[in-house]
Amino acid sequence: MRIDFDPAAMSRNEFYRLLTATVVPRPIAWVSTTSADGTHNLAPHSFFTIASVAPPVVQFTSVGRKDTLRNVEATGQFVVNLAPEGLFEQINDTGTDFPHGVSEFEAAGVGAEPSLRVKPLRVQGSPVALECEVHTTLGIGDATVVFGRVVHAVVSQEVLVDGHPEISRMKPLSRLGKDEWGTVGDVREISRIRHADWRGPAGDR
């Protein structure tokens, strides 16, 4: 038996909790920005994915108008830092609603380093950073989707195997429902099947 849920009959927060508990796991964009007056901001956003490969564009969604979005609109730049398991508490700390003008780098004790192509800082302890310039933004209801063209990427040598980022070394965190977070866990591999090699559904082989 299935239970029906009607978004029109539920409050925003009720359906938000349903969506975030079912669209899982969600990768985390640990987004660093810099305000027009030079304050460095850092916050996790779990509505995040790749939008395009050519040109390389990533996207994240700001729910509500937060400092991340204000800074992106003011400067046109941001950095997506991978959220690694080893910095779990600090990532959560940077999600705190600090007053405007407070740097999460300083408040949460997150190490920073200069970026190569953009002004916002990179997270020093993150194994991957994507430096971005804003491609466009799209407002949808109380949220804004930010599309950023990747102008530079940096990957720690320690997570590379034969030149390829290895997930078992990057150890990215993901968001689940409620206050739950996910780790990589077991990793399964299976090759895509060409039509020429198709032998019927897996259960019939």
PAKOL-906418 format. One line per 5 residues: number of its first residue (from 1); their letters; for each residue x negated, y negated, z negated of N, C-alpha, C. Coordinates in nm, 4 decimals. Layout:
N
NUM) A) X Y Z X Y Z X Y Z ~ ...
***
This chain:
205
1) MRIDF) -0.0845 0.1198 0.0000 0.0000 0.0000 0.0000 -0.0878 -0.1244 0.0000 ~ -0.0490 -0.2249 0.0781 -0.1202 -0.3517 0.0820 -0.0348 -0.4608 0.0181 ~ -0.1015 -0.5614 -0.0380 -0.0330 -0.6742 -0.1000 -0.0461 -0.7953 -0.0087 ~ 0.0634 -0.8641 0.0195 0.0630 -0.9817 0.1058 0.0311 -1.1077 0.0254 ~ -0.0499 -1.1968 0.0865 -0.0823 -1.3261 0.0269 -0.0546 -1.4344 0.1309
6) DPAAM) 0.0271 -1.5301 0.0962 0.0626 -1.6384 0.1870 -0.0102 -1.7656 0.1442 ~ -0.1063 -1.8158 0.2259 -0.1796 -1.9369 0.1882 -0.0878 -2.0551 0.1602 ~ 0.0238 -2.0628 0.2327 0.1152 -2.1755 0.2148 0.1863 -2.1718 0.0804 ~ 0.1918 -2.0533 0.0191 0.2612 -2.0397 -0.1090 0.1643 -2.0378 -0.2270 ~ 0.0370 -2.0563 -0.1987 -0.0654 -2.0519 -0.3033 -0.1348 -2.1866 -0.3125
11) SRNEF) -0.1920 -2.2150 -0.4287 -0.2685 -2.3386 -0.4434 -0.4014 -2.3258 -0.3699 ~ -0.4651 -2.4386 -0.3455 -0.5956 -2.4381 -0.2788 -0.6947 -2.3498 -0.3532 ~ -0.7036 -2.3651 -0.4859 -0.8005 -2.2895 -0.5642 -0.7689 -2.1409 -0.5674 ~ -0.6413 -2.1068 -0.5698 -0.6032 -1.9654 -0.5696 -0.6481 -1.8980 -0.4403 ~ -0.6235 -1.9632 -0.3266 -0.6628 -1.8998 -0.2008 -0.8134 -1.9083 -0.1797
16) YRLLT) -0.8766 -2.0126 -0.2321 -1.0232 -2.0221 -0.2278 -1.0856 -1.9027 -0.2987 ~ -1.0340 -1.8674 -0.4151 -1.0880 -1.7540 -0.4897 -1.0668 -1.6229 -0.4142 ~ -0.9537 -1.6125 -0.3445 -0.9280 -1.4924 -0.2646 -1.0254 -1.4838 -0.1475 ~ -1.0419 -1.5942 -0.0759 -1.1322 -1.5945 0.0397 -1.2758 -1.5625 -0.0005 ~ -1.3247 -1.6274 -0.1057 -1.4642 -1.6079 -0.1438 -1.4900 -1.4720 -0.2066
21) ATVVP) -1.3847 -1.4028 -0.2495 -1.4006 -1.2675 -0.3033 -1.3940 -1.1619 -0.1939 ~ -1.3397 -1.1994 -0.0772 -1.3249 -1.1009 0.0307 -1.4223 -1.1229 0.1452 ~ -1.4629 -1.2466 0.1703 -1.5639 -1.2739 0.2735 -1.7005 -1.2645 0.2050 ~ -1.7492 -1.1430 0.1922 -1.8711 -1.1147 0.1168 -1.9544 -1.0076 0.1885 ~ -2.0840 -1.0048 0.1646 -2.1624 -1.1077 0.0954 -2.1862 -1.2283 0.1854
26) RPIAW) -2.2073 -1.3438 0.1243 -2.2323 -1.4664 0.2002 -2.3755 -1.5118 0.1767 ~ -2.4561 -1.5262 0.2836 -2.5927 -1.5753 0.2661 -2.5904 -1.7175 0.2123 ~ -2.6954 -1.7546 0.1440 -2.7025 -1.8849 0.0780 -2.8004 -1.9760 0.1502 ~ -2.7520 -2.0936 0.1892 -2.8403 -2.1986 0.2384 -2.8756 -2.2858 0.1184 ~ -3.0002 -2.2804 0.0757 -3.0468 -2.3657 -0.0341 -3.0951 -2.4934 0.0323
31) VSTTS) -3.0067 -2.5919 0.0410 -3.0286 -2.7079 0.1264 -3.0963 -2.8216 0.0501 ~ -3.2087 -2.8668 0.1028 -3.2762 -2.9828 0.0464 -3.2567 -3.1021 0.1388 ~ -3.2278 -3.2164 0.0786 -3.2057 -3.3404 0.1515 -3.2749 -3.4546 0.0782 ~ -3.2805 -3.5695 0.1430 -3.3353 -3.6887 0.0803 -3.2386 -3.8036 0.1046 ~ -3.2066 -3.8773 0.0000 -3.1136 -3.9888 0.0138 -3.1822 -4.1060 0.0827
36) ADGTH) -3.1026 -4.2036 0.1208 -3.1565 -4.3220 0.1872 -3.2561 -4.3960 0.0979 ~ -3.2379 -4.3854 -0.0350 -3.3300 -4.4551 -0.1256 -3.4455 -4.3660 -0.1722 ~ -3.4538 -4.2432 -0.1166 -3.5703 -4.1593 -0.1431 -3.5542 -4.0543 -0.2507 ~ -3.4346 -4.0341 -0.3046 -3.4127 -3.9302 -0.4053 -3.4008 -3.7949 -0.3368 ~ -3.4746 -3.6962 -0.3870 -3.4746 -3.5629 -0.3276 -3.3679 -3.4760 -0.3935
41) NLAPH) -3.2802 -3.4188 -0.3105 -3.1668 -3.3410 -0.3581 -3.1827 -3.1955 -0.3162 ~ -3.1275 -3.1043 -0.3952 -3.1356 -2.9617 -0.3642 -3.0101 -2.8931 -0.4165 ~ -2.9394 -2.8180 -0.3299 -2.8153 -2.7530 -0.3719 -2.7889 -2.6288 -0.2881 ~ -2.7314 -2.5239 -0.3498 -2.6967 -2.4023 -0.2758 -2.5600 -2.4143 -0.2093 ~ -2.5510 -2.3661 -0.0855 -2.4246 -2.3643 -0.0107 -2.4063 -2.2244 0.0473
46) SFFTI) -2.2958 -2.1592 0.0106 -2.2786 -2.0198 0.0513 -2.1884 -2.0022 0.1732 ~ -2.1457 -2.1122 0.2358 -2.0778 -2.1027 0.3648 -2.1841 -2.1364 0.4689 ~ -2.2570 -2.0367 0.5170 -2.3786 -2.0599 0.5952 -2.3989 -1.9491 0.6975 ~ -2.4378 -1.9884 0.8201 -2.4688 -1.8890 0.9222 -2.5438 -1.9537 1.0384 ~ -2.5758 -1.8718 1.1405 -2.6362 -1.9201 1.2650 -2.5234 -1.9626 1.3583
51) ASVAP) -2.5384 -2.0781 1.4224 -2.4376 -2.1253 1.5176 -2.4811 -2.1030 1.6615 ~ -2.6108 -2.1108 1.6887 -2.6621 -2.0995 1.8253 -2.8091 -2.0618 1.8202 ~ -2.8540 -1.9941 1.9256 -2.9958 -1.9559 1.9343 -3.0701 -2.0446 2.0338 ~ -3.0053 -2.0835 2.1436 -3.0674 -2.1689 2.2436 -2.9706 -2.2822 2.2777 ~ -2.9806 -2.3976 2.2100 -3.0840 -2.4359 2.1146 -3.0626 -2.3697 1.9782
56) PVVQF) -3.1692 -2.3603 1.8981 -3.1550 -2.2993 1.7657 -3.0791 -2.3925 1.6716 ~ -2.9593 -2.3508 1.6320 -2.8750 -2.4330 1.5453 -2.8201 -2.3458 1.4329 ~ -2.8304 -2.3950 1.3106 -2.7687 -2.3288 1.1958 -2.6583 -2.4192 1.1433 ~ -2.5676 -2.3617 1.0661 -2.4567 -2.4405 1.0129 -2.4301 -2.4047 0.8680 ~ -2.3911 -2.5059 0.7908 -2.3415 -2.4811 0.6559 -2.2233 -2.5738 0.6326
61) TSVGR) -2.1410 -2.5379 0.5368 -2.0215 -2.6157 0.5076 -2.0314 -2.6774 0.3693 ~ -2.0066 -2.8066 0.3629 -1.9954 -2.8758 0.2347 -1.8479 -2.8841 0.1996 ~ -1.8088 -2.8214 0.0892 -1.6710 -2.8294 0.0425 -1.6611 -2.9527 -0.0469 ~ -1.5921 -3.0542 0.0016 -1.5895 -3.1819 -0.0678 -1.7089 -3.2677 -0.0263 ~ -1.7112 -3.3905 -0.0740 -1.8195 -3.4827 -0.0395 -1.9226 -3.4833 -0.1512
66) KDTLR) -2.0280 -3.4061 -0.1310 -2.1344 -3.3934 -0.2287 -2.2570 -3.4705 -0.1802 ~ -2.3585 -3.4805 -0.2683 -2.4797 -3.5542 -0.2323 -2.5457 -3.4967 -0.1078 ~ -2.5412 -3.3644 -0.0922 -2.6010 -3.3033 0.0266 -2.5418 -3.3641 0.1529 ~ -2.4098 -3.3707 0.1595 -2.3439 -3.4240 0.2783 -2.3724 -3.5729 0.2951 ~ -2.3666 -3.6483 0.1883 -2.3941 -3.7923 0.1970 -2.5351 -3.8165 0.2502
71) NVEAT) -2.6312 -3.7398 0.2026 -2.7696 -3.7575 0.2463 -2.7873 -3.7178 0.3927 ~ -2.7222 -3.6083 0.4326 -2.7294 -3.5638 0.5717 -2.6729 -3.6711 0.6642 ~ -2.5613 -3.7291 0.6248 -2.5002 -3.8337 0.7069 -2.5871 -3.9590 0.7116 ~ -2.6565 -3.9886 0.6018 -2.7365 -4.1116 0.5950 -2.8693 -4.0991 0.6689 ~ -2.9297 -3.9782 0.6658 -3.0650 -3.9630 0.7207 -3.0731 -3.8745 0.8433
76) GQFVV) -2.9725 -3.7857 0.8635 -2.9738 -3.6973 0.9791 -3.0712 -3.5821 0.9690 ~ -3.1166 -3.5491 0.8483 -3.2149 -3.4413 0.8316 -3.1827 -3.3565 0.7091 ~ -3.2236 -3.2300 0.7131 -3.2138 -3.1419 0.5971 -3.3022 -3.0205 0.6194 ~ -3.3242 -2.9441 0.5134 -3.4014 -2.8197 0.5204 -3.3181 -2.7089 0.4591 ~ -3.3078 -2.5967 0.5297 -3.2455 -2.4776 0.4726 -3.3577 -2.3883 0.4195
81) NLAPE) -3.3586 -2.3678 0.2887 -3.4565 -2.2805 0.2246 -3.3893 -2.1477 0.1903 ~ -3.4564 -2.0363 0.2193 -3.4019 -1.9067 0.1801 -3.3947 -1.9006 0.0277 ~ -3.2867 -1.8423 -0.0238 -3.2664 -1.8325 -0.1681 -3.3132 -1.6958 -0.2166 ~ -3.4370 -1.6840 -0.2679 -3.4908 -1.5539 -0.3045 -3.4496 -1.5094 -0.4446 ~ -3.4458 -1.3795 -0.4614 -3.4041 -1.3196 -0.5874 -3.4851 -1.3708 -0.7063
86) GLFEQ) -3.6135 -1.3945 -0.6849 -3.7002 -1.4367 -0.7948 -3.6690 -1.5743 -0.8507 ~ -3.5920 -1.6553 -0.7771 -3.5578 -1.7899 -0.8236 -3.4085 -1.8000 -0.8577 ~ -3.3504 -1.6880 -0.8948 -3.2066 -1.6771 -0.9206 -3.1540 -1.7872 -1.0133 ~ -3.2143 -1.8028 -1.1309 -3.1651 -1.9001 -1.2279 -3.1797 -2.0428 -1.1781 ~ -3.2914 -2.0717 -1.1110 -3.3118 -2.2078 -1.0616 -3.2135 -2.2415 -0.9493
91) INDTG) -3.1833 -2.1429 -0.8652 -3.0843 -2.1655 -0.7598 -2.9501 -2.1995 -0.8226 ~ -2.9117 -2.1242 -0.9234 -2.7852 -2.1515 -0.9928 -2.7888 -2.2880 -1.0607 ~ -2.9026 -2.3226 -1.1207 -2.9158 -2.4522 -1.1878 -2.8938 -2.5683 -1.0916 ~ -2.9403 -2.5535 -0.9668 -2.9277 -2.6644 -0.8722 -2.7845 -2.6811 -0.8210 ~ -2.6961 -2.5891 -0.8587 -2.5555 -2.6040 -0.8272 -2.4802 -2.6852 -0.9321
96) TDFPH) -2.5503 -2.7309 -1.0339 -2.4898 -2.8129 -1.1392 -2.4496 -2.9494 -1.0832 ~ -2.3382 -3.0026 -1.1297 -2.2909 -3.1326 -1.0798 -2.3629 -3.2477 -1.1505 ~ -2.4926 -3.2600 -1.1233 -2.5705 -3.3696 -1.1801 -2.5173 -3.5030 -1.1286 ~ -2.5345 -3.6100 -1.2051 -2.4918 -3.7422 -1.1580 -2.5679 -3.7820 -1.0315 ~ -2.5047 -3.8663 -0.9511 -2.5687 -3.9168 -0.8302 -2.6998 -3.9862 -0.8667
101) GVSEF) -2.8050 -3.9578 -0.7924 -2.9351 -4.0188 -0.8169 -3.0309 -3.9296 -0.8924 ~ -2.9822 -3.8157 -0.9446 -3.0695 -3.7205 -1.0143 -3.1250 -3.6205 -0.9130 ~ -3.2558 -3.5968 -0.9177 -3.3178 -3.4983 -0.8295 -3.3091 -3.3595 -0.8921 ~ -3.2458 -3.2666 -0.8213 -3.2370 -3.1287 -0.8711 -3.3738 -3.0620 -0.8743 ~ -3.4638 -3.1030 -0.7878 -3.6004 -3.0496 -0.7927 -3.6589 -3.0726 -0.9321
106) EAAGV) -3.6437 -3.1946 -0.9818 -3.6989 -3.2288 -1.1124 -3.6162 -3.1703 -1.2256 ~ -3.4844 -3.1828 -1.2168 -3.3978 -3.1362 -1.3255 -3.4088 -2.9859 -1.3472 ~ -3.4193 -2.9085 -1.2386 -3.4247 -2.7623 -1.2487 -3.5671 -2.7090 -1.2460 ~ -3.6643 -2.7968 -1.2352 -3.8039 -2.7531 -1.2350 -3.8416 -2.6701 -1.1141 ~ -3.7915 -2.7101 -0.9960 -3.8198 -2.6363 -0.8727 -3.9411 -2.6982 -0.8037
111) GAEPS) -4.0411 -2.6164 -0.7752 -4.1602 -2.6639 -0.7064 -4.1288 -2.7071 -0.5641 ~ -4.1906 -2.8150 -0.5196 -4.1629 -2.8681 -0.3864 -4.2920 -2.8845 -0.3068 ~ -4.2776 -2.8911 -0.1751 -4.3898 -2.9178 -0.0860 -4.3383 -3.0010 0.0307 ~ -4.4265 -3.0776 0.0963 -4.3813 -3.1595 0.2089 -4.3403 -3.0730 0.3274 ~ -4.2421 -3.1207 0.4008 -4.2058 -3.0570 0.5270 -4.2965 -3.1107 0.6368
116) LRVKP) -4.2957 -3.0445 0.7515 -4.3820 -3.0858 0.8615 -4.3143 -3.1861 0.9542 ~ -4.1830 -3.1647 0.9828 -4.1155 -3.2448 1.0846 -4.0040 -3.3348 1.0293 ~ -3.9631 -3.3120 0.9058 -3.8541 -3.3914 0.8484 -3.8943 -3.4441 0.7115 ~ -3.8189 -3.5420 0.6617 -3.8526 -3.6055 0.5341 -3.8160 -3.5219 0.4114 ~ -3.7002 -3.4510 0.4098 -3.6671 -3.3717 0.2905 -3.7758 -3.2699 0.2580
121) LRVQG) -3.7946 -3.2455 0.1297 -3.8962 -3.1517 0.0841 -3.8515 -3.0074 0.1064 ~ -3.9492 -2.9175 0.1151 -3.9204 -2.7748 0.1175 -3.9386 -2.7191 -0.0237 ~ -3.8695 -2.6079 -0.0517 -3.8876 -2.5385 -0.1797 -4.0164 -2.4570 -0.1707 ~ -4.1090 -2.4854 -0.2569 -4.2401 -2.4218 -0.2509 -4.2337 -2.2707 -0.2679 ~ -4.1428 -2.2233 -0.3540 -4.1352 -2.0806 -0.3814 -4.0452 -2.0030 -0.2885
126) SPVAL) -3.9872 -2.0694 -0.1896 -3.9007 -1.9996 -0.0950 -3.9841 -1.9430 0.0193 ~ -3.9614 -1.8166 0.0575 -4.0434 -1.7556 0.1624 -4.0123 -1.8055 0.3030 ~ -3.8980 -1.8692 0.3229 -3.8585 -1.9172 0.4557 -3.7955 -2.0549 0.4430 ~ -3.8324 -2.1457 0.5326 -3.7694 -2.2775 0.5364 -3.7448 -2.3162 0.6817 ~ -3.6247 -2.3668 0.7081 -3.5864 -2.4128 0.8408 -3.5644 -2.5639 0.8341
131) ECEVH) -3.6542 -2.6382 0.8970 -3.6424 -2.7836 0.8985 -3.5463 -2.8230 1.0101 ~ -3.4472 -2.9040 0.9775 -3.3387 -2.9321 1.0717 -3.3114 -3.0811 1.0882 ~ -3.2691 -3.1147 1.2077 -3.2124 -3.2464 1.2373 -3.0651 -3.2251 1.2717 ~ -2.9802 -3.3132 1.2246 -2.8367 -3.2946 1.2437 -2.8010 -3.2943 1.3921 ~ -2.7295 -3.1912 1.4328 -2.6769 -3.1830 1.5686 -2.5418 -3.2525 1.5745
136) TTLGI) -2.4532 -3.2142 1.4838 -2.3215 -3.2763 1.4737 -2.2567 -3.2333 1.3434 ~ -2.1495 -3.2984 1.3055 -2.0704 -3.2572 1.1893 -1.9244 -3.2495 1.2317 ~ -1.8502 -3.1657 1.1617 -1.7096 -3.1446 1.1944 -1.6286 -3.1400 1.0659 ~ -1.5362 -3.2323 1.0508 -1.4511 -3.2340 0.9325 -1.3307 -3.1441 0.9512 ~ -1.3069 -3.0568 0.8530 -1.1894 -2.9689 0.8538 -1.1273 -2.9759 0.7148
141) GDATV) -1.0137 -3.0456 0.7040 -0.9501 -3.0582 0.5735 -1.0428 -3.1239 0.4727 ~ -1.0643 -3.0566 0.3586 -1.1499 -3.1136 0.2549 -1.2946 -3.0694 0.2684 ~ -1.3308 -3.0117 0.3837 -1.4667 -2.9608 0.4052 -1.5291 -3.0242 0.5296 ~ -1.6614 -3.0210 0.5340 -1.7346 -3.0702 0.6507 -1.8377 -2.9659 0.6910 ~ -1.8311 -2.9229 0.8161 -1.9301 -2.8294 0.8689 -2.0451 -2.9102 0.9271
146) VFGRV) -2.1656 -2.8786 0.8832 -2.2855 -2.9479 0.9302 -2.3648 -2.8538 1.0204 ~ -2.3869 -2.8964 1.1433 -2.4677 -2.8203 1.2375 -2.6048 -2.8868 1.2465 ~ -2.7095 -2.8087 1.2275 -2.8437 -2.8639 1.2312 -2.9323 -2.7918 1.3303 ~ -2.9968 -2.8680 1.4172 -3.0915 -2.8096 1.5115 -3.2234 -2.7833 1.4393 ~ -3.2711 -2.6601 1.4471 -3.3959 -2.6230 1.3806 -3.5124 -2.6769 1.4636
151) VHAVV) -3.5886 -2.7691 1.4042 -3.7019 -2.8285 1.4750 -3.8344 -2.7688 1.4304 ~ -3.8312 -2.6943 1.3206 -3.9526 -2.6266 1.2729 -3.9123 -2.5186 1.1742 ~ -3.9806 -2.4062 1.1777 -3.9584 -2.2974 1.0819 -4.0918 -2.2563 1.0216 ~ -4.0898 -2.2228 0.8944 -4.2107 -2.1754 0.8281 -4.1751 -2.0515 0.7473 ~ -4.2610 -1.9489 0.7566 -4.2379 -1.8219 0.6888 -4.3647 -1.7828 0.6142
156) SQEVL) -4.3510 -1.7430 0.4888 -4.4666 -1.7004 0.4100 -4.5259 -1.5727 0.4685 ~ -4.6557 -1.5690 0.4764 -4.7247 -1.4527 0.5315 -4.6934 -1.3268 0.4521 ~ -4.6659 -1.3431 0.3230 -4.6424 -1.2281 0.2365 -4.5164 -1.1501 0.2726 ~ -4.4221 -1.2112 0.3450 -4.2986 -1.1403 0.3788 -4.2984 -1.0906 0.5230 ~ -4.4079 -1.1102 0.5948 -4.4162 -1.0668 0.7336 -4.4761 -0.9274 0.7454
161) VDGHP) -4.4154 -0.8459 0.8305 -4.4681 -0.7141 0.8650 -4.4755 -0.7090 1.0170 ~ -4.5967 -0.6998 1.0693 -4.6176 -0.7041 1.2142 -4.5545 -0.8287 1.2757 ~ -4.5660 -0.9399 1.2048 -4.5156 -1.0664 1.2540 -4.3661 -1.0876 1.2395 ~ -4.2971 -0.9935 1.1752 -4.1504 -1.0018 1.1618 -4.1123 -1.0141 1.0142 ~ -4.0229 -1.1088 0.9781 -3.9800 -1.1199 0.8388 -3.9110 -0.9912 0.7927
166) EISRM) -3.9579 -0.9365 0.6836 -3.9064 -0.8100 0.6316 -3.8119 -0.8378 0.5150 ~ -3.6883 -0.7904 0.5264 -3.5872 -0.8243 0.4261 -3.6231 -0.7713 0.2877 ~ -3.6917 -0.6565 0.2815 -3.7284 -0.6003 0.1521 -3.8322 -0.6861 0.0802 ~ -3.9014 -0.7713 0.1560 -3.9987 -0.8620 0.0951 -3.9388 -1.0003 0.0690 ~ -3.8474 -1.0440 0.1552 -3.7838 -1.1739 0.1341 -3.6888 -1.1705 0.0148
171) KPLSR) -3.6177 -1.0583 -0.0035 -3.5239 -1.0392 -0.1150 -3.4248 -1.1549 -0.1281 ~ -3.3466 -1.1825 -0.0230 -3.2508 -1.2930 -0.0307 -3.1313 -1.2605 -0.1194 ~ -3.0844 -1.3612 -0.1889 -2.9624 -1.3486 -0.2675 -2.8409 -1.3812 -0.1805 ~ -2.7251 -1.3346 -0.2210 -2.6008 -1.3702 -0.1544 -2.4959 -1.3999 -0.2603 ~ -2.3908 -1.4712 -0.2191 -2.2809 -1.4985 -0.3105 -2.1670 -1.4019 -0.2853
176) LGKDE) -2.1004 -1.3629 -0.3932 -1.9839 -1.2752 -0.3875 -1.8659 -1.3523 -0.4445 ~ -1.7689 -1.2844 -0.5036 -1.6558 -1.3536 -0.5637 -1.6876 -1.3988 -0.7057 ~ -1.5994 -1.4811 -0.7626 -1.6120 -1.5298 -0.9007 -1.7529 -1.5851 -0.9244 ~ -1.8185 -1.5418 -1.0319 -1.9556 -1.5853 -1.0591 -2.0565 -1.4776 -1.0203 ~ -2.0184 -1.3920 -0.9277 -2.1020 -1.2781 -0.8900 -2.1992 -1.3146 -0.7778
181) WGTVG) -2.3181 -1.2577 -0.7876 -2.4218 -1.2734 -0.6859 -2.4654 -1.1343 -0.6403 ~ -2.5142 -1.1247 -0.5178 -2.5576 -0.9963 -0.4649 -2.7053 -0.9965 -0.4290 ~ -2.7670 -0.8790 -0.4398 -2.9030 -0.8587 -0.3919 -2.8967 -0.7669 -0.2696 ~ -3.0091 -0.7429 -0.2075 -3.0087 -0.6677 -0.0818 -2.9580 -0.5255 -0.1006 ~ -3.0034 -0.4557 -0.2032 -2.9612 -0.3172 -0.2238 -3.0136 -0.2263 -0.1139
186) DVREI) -2.9389 -0.1188 -0.0837 -2.9808 -0.0246 0.0196 -2.9670 -0.0882 0.1582 ~ -3.0627 -0.0589 0.2439 -3.0599 -0.1091 0.3813 -3.0463 0.0095 0.4764 ~ -2.9469 0.0071 0.5632 -2.9246 0.1147 0.6605 -2.9591 0.0648 0.8001 ~ -3.0096 0.1544 0.8845 -3.0440 0.1202 1.0219 -2.9674 0.2093 1.1186 ~ -2.9218 0.1504 1.2281 -2.8587 0.2274 1.3348 -2.8745 0.1479 1.4637
191) SRIRH) -2.9070 0.2159 1.5717 -2.9300 0.1483 1.6988 -2.7977 0.1229 1.7704 ~ -2.7907 0.0114 1.8431 -2.6754 -0.0173 1.9279 -2.6717 0.0843 2.0418 ~ -2.5533 0.1359 2.0735 -2.5395 0.2389 2.1762 -2.5033 0.1755 2.3101 ~ -2.5807 0.2064 2.4140 -2.5472 0.1614 2.5490 -2.4292 0.2433 2.6019 ~ -2.3493 0.1837 2.6901 -2.2346 0.2552 2.7444 -2.2777 0.3807 2.8191
196) ADWRG) -2.3952 0.3745 2.8846 -2.4451 0.4904 2.9589 -2.4736 0.6089 2.8671 ~ -2.4966 0.5802 2.7378 -2.5280 0.6869 2.6413 -2.4094 0.7203 2.5504 ~ -2.2945 0.6604 2.5778 -2.1782 0.6788 2.4916 -2.1280 0.8230 2.4946 ~ -2.1052 0.8805 2.3762 -2.0590 1.0200 2.3670 -1.9304 1.0302 2.2855 ~ -1.8546 0.9195 2.2788 -1.7299 0.9210 2.2036 -1.7476 0.8664 2.0640
201) PAGDR) -1.6373 0.8464 1.9912 -1.6445 0.7943 1.8545 -1.7327 0.8830 1.7664 ~ -1.7971 0.8187 1.6685 -1.8904 0.8907 1.5814 -1.8254 1.0110 1.5152 ~ -1.6996 0.9984 1.4764 -1.6316 1.1082 1.4073 -1.6037 1.2298 1.4963 ~ -1.6141 1.2096 1.6290 -1.5855 1.3199 1.7206 -1.7102 1.3890 1.7714 ~ -1.8259 1.3418 1.7320 -1.9495 1.4000 1.7878 -1.9884 1.5273 1.7155
***
